[in-house]
Amino acid sequence: MVETSGGRLHPHGQRRSVAAFLAANKTLLATAWVVGFTLVFLWQSTSISVGGAGGGVGFLRLRSAPPPPRPAPLLRPKAYNLTDFGGIGDGRAVNTEAFERAVKAIAALAERGGGQLNVPPGRWLTAPFNLTSHMTLFLAEGSEILGIPDEKYWPLMPALPSYGYGRERKGPRFGSLIHGQNLKDVVITGHNGSINGQGEVWWLKHRRRILNNTRPPLLQLMWSKDIVVANITLKNSPFWHFHPYDCTNVTVSNVTILAPISGAPNTDGIDPDSCQEVLIENCYISVGDDAIAVKSGWDQYGIAYGRPSCNIVIRNVTARSLVSAGISIGSEMSGGVANVTVEDVRIWESRRGVRIKTAIGRGGYIRNISYRNITFDNVRAGIVIKVDYNEHADDGYDQDAFPDITNISFKEIHGRGVRVPVRAHGSSDIPIKDISFQDMSIGISYKKKHIFQCSFIEGRVIGSVFPKPCENLDLYDEQGQLVKRAVMLNSTEVDYDI
């Protein structure tokens, strides 16, 4: 009971009342304390956030548990999971036999439309294995195929016929982690699962010169057609990441390719080699060598093999190469390279932007190459054409085999932070013919003369081009009217090695 006097509240009466209440309701209060503590714990563990757009008072939003992995779509009449064949995705168990059994089961379905192998979330260690025709390899989100680091598990294969011997060492070469020959209708896709070559051991052995054979690519398909590689990540290949060799109708789309930008030698991203009808689009590539390099065989062996790379489109690509180039043609191009379109490409933080490289002894040709809407961002040399890339398969190359470089066009070329925008040096034996530059503006970081370098070159500049082009080129206005004839200056002033 609260005591009052003259309408005033007496504190001592209030204290007695509170004490009586506490004594009578100990169980209730204990329960309330437990409930309150539990609510606070749940609030902290689920990260309740309050607030709405614009900083106003919003609603309580609980961070829910991550959703389960997306189910793999059914892309073939029959689908299997790798676990159906004994696969264990713990990163330690070796799954080579599981992959081989799965591929064998799919090969038996060839007459019924083939089959699909789903690789679930997990880390699936394996030695190299082969694919089969009419097969889809589907990598779930959170899945990673891991190449076993021990080289004793990697088979040796004959040298490529257009190279004469393994690219780095004479004799047999290591086969790729995922391989296929004479296949048709092969799809490698997923929800951005990855294939990881775990190349660190290989790179170290290469630097120490203790390998007796050429290092393996990550993914190599040979003499095959109707190939799709899409929506996956390739990383840390021992050597080139994806090497389609003498293939037709190849599509690479929405693929990320990653390797350290230094210390990962020859980890090219995509190297179409003697391939026809190739589309590379919507890719991000940051590697330790050329992001993309179009090839077609090496010296006399490539000349004898005689299979060009042609009808190739590269578009919507972001590339980075600290030690080489974003997009290259060559240097192995002895079978010829023709009809290549490179467009809507950004190259950043790279030693070179786009490069054509060849040499005496290569033979072959590079012709009908179009670059459009190319952006360079902090690139040491933007456009490079080099005809003295004197690395040869052996001493048996033909010193009278001169490559032909004709009809190379550059349009809508822009950038910033570029030291030398153009260095295009032909030679008396290998002149650069019918080259054109149009709508070009590159912000430079090298405040010296000869930042637009060229020699033994013939062609034209159309309209506005910055920086000022070399005098070896005819000048035309935007309407195509000749403004000034070229002055042939064939000195090769070089500011530094690029």
Salt bridges, closest charged atoms under 4 A:
GLU3 OE1 - HIS12 NE2 3.09
GLU3 OE2 - ARG16 NH2 2.41
ASP90 OD2 - ARG92 NH2 3.62
GLU97 OE1 - ARG101 NH1 3.52
GLU141 OE1 - ARG70 NE 3.90
GLU144 OE1 - ARG123 NE 3.56
GLU144 OE2 - LYS235 NZ 3.17
ASP150 OD2 - LYS152 NZ 3.94
GLU151 OE1 - LYS205 NZ 2.81
GLU168 OE2 - HIS206 ND1 3.34
GLU168 OE2 - ARG215 NH2 2.47
ASP185 OD2 - ARG76 NH1 2.71
ASP185 OD2 - HIS134 ND1 3.04
ASP246 OD2 - ARG307 NH1 2.55
ASP273 OD2 - HIS243 NE2 2.96
GLU281 OE1 - ARG315 NH2 2.91
ASP290 OD1 - ARG355 NH2 3.92
ASP290 OD2 - LYS357 NZ 2.99
ASP299 OD1 - ARG362 NH1 2.80
ASP299 OD2 - HIS392 ND1 2.80
GLU332 OE2 - ARG167 NE 2.60
GLU332 OE1 - LYS295 NZ 2.59
GLU343 OE1 - ARG372 NH2 3.33
ASP344 OD1 - ARG372 NH2 3.69
ASP377 OD2 - ARG346 NH2 2.99
ASP377 OD1 - ARG416 NH2 3.31
ASP388 OD1 - LYS386 NZ 3.07
GLU391 OE2 - ARG167 NH1 3.55
ASP404 OD2 - ARG367 NH2 3.79
ASP404 OD1 - LYS433 NZ 2.61
GLU412 OE1 - ARG372 NH1 3.68
ASP434 OD1 - ARG460 NH2 2.58
ASP439 OD1 - HIS414 NE2 3.89
ASP474 OD2 - ARG485 NH1 3.47
GLU493 OE1 - HIS450 NE2 3.01
